[in-house]
Amino acid sequence: MERCMAWGAPEGGDIGSLAVTGTANALELRIEEDCLPVAEPVRRTCELLGFDPLHLANEGRLLAVVPEADRELAMEVLVPLSGELLPRIC
C-alpha cells in the first residue's frame, strides 16, 4: 500500500475506518486505542451512556495513511487545516 485516505468515520467509527483500511489493503493493524484522541466531554458522555466513542459514527475525521518518508509533508499540509498528529499506528 503506497497511501490511502478515508474521510469521515463510517458506522464503525474510528476503529471501523481503520479496520476497513486494513482489510482493503491486506494489512494487519495493531491499534493503541489510548493514543487516539477523544474530547473529554465526549469521553464522559459515552461513559455515562455505556458507549465506546471509538466505535461511534464520527463525521469530520480524516484518516490518512502515508509512507513514513512523506509523513512530514503530510503534516505540513494537514496540521494547518486543524489536523492533529497521531502516534504511529502499526
N, C-alpha and C positions, 0 to 999 in steps of 0.2 A: 504494500500500500504506500503510495507516494504521499498523498494528502487527501483529506476529505473534510467536509463541513456538514453540520446538521443545524438547522435553525429552529428554535423552539423545542420544547421537550414534549413529546407525544404523551399519550395516556399513561405511559410508564414513567414519566418524569425524567429527571436527570439520569437515573440508573437505567431506565428504558432506552434513552438515547445512546448511552454507552453500550448497552447490550446489542442494540440494532447495528451500531457502527462496528462493533467487534464481529458480530455474526456475518455482516455483509462483506467484511474484509478478511474473513478467516483468521481472526485474531482472538487470542485468549487474554482477557483483561483481568488484572488484579486491581481492585479499587479500594483506596483508603478513604472510606466514607467520611471520616472525621476531618479530612482535608478539603472536602467540598463545602463551599460557603453557603450557609443558610442564615438569613437575617434572624436576629434574636426574637423579634415579635412573631415571626413565622414559626420558629422552633417551639416557642412557648405555646402558641395556639395549637400546633399539631400535637404536642404532648397532652394538652387538656382534652383534645378530641380523639386521641388514640391513632393519629395518622403518622406515617413516615414521610417527612417532607421531600425526601429524595425520590419517592415513588409517585408523587402527585404531579399532574399536568402543570407545566410552568412555562407560560408564554414569555418570550423575550430573552431566552437564553440562546447562546450560540456555542456550539461545540466545534472546535477546530482542531484537527489532528494534522500536525505538520512535522516534517523531518527535523531532527534536533538542530541541524545546520541552519534551518530557516526560523528557528524559534525567536531570535532577537528581532528579525524583520517583522514577523507576525505580531509581536508585542508592540513594536513601534507603530503599527497600523491600528491595532485593536485597543490598546490602553487609552489613547485619547478619545476614543468613542465609548468611554465608560467600561472598557474591558477590564478584566481582573485576571491577574496571573495566578493560575492554579499550579500546585506542585505537579510534577511529572506523574502521570498515571500509567503504570506499566502492568 
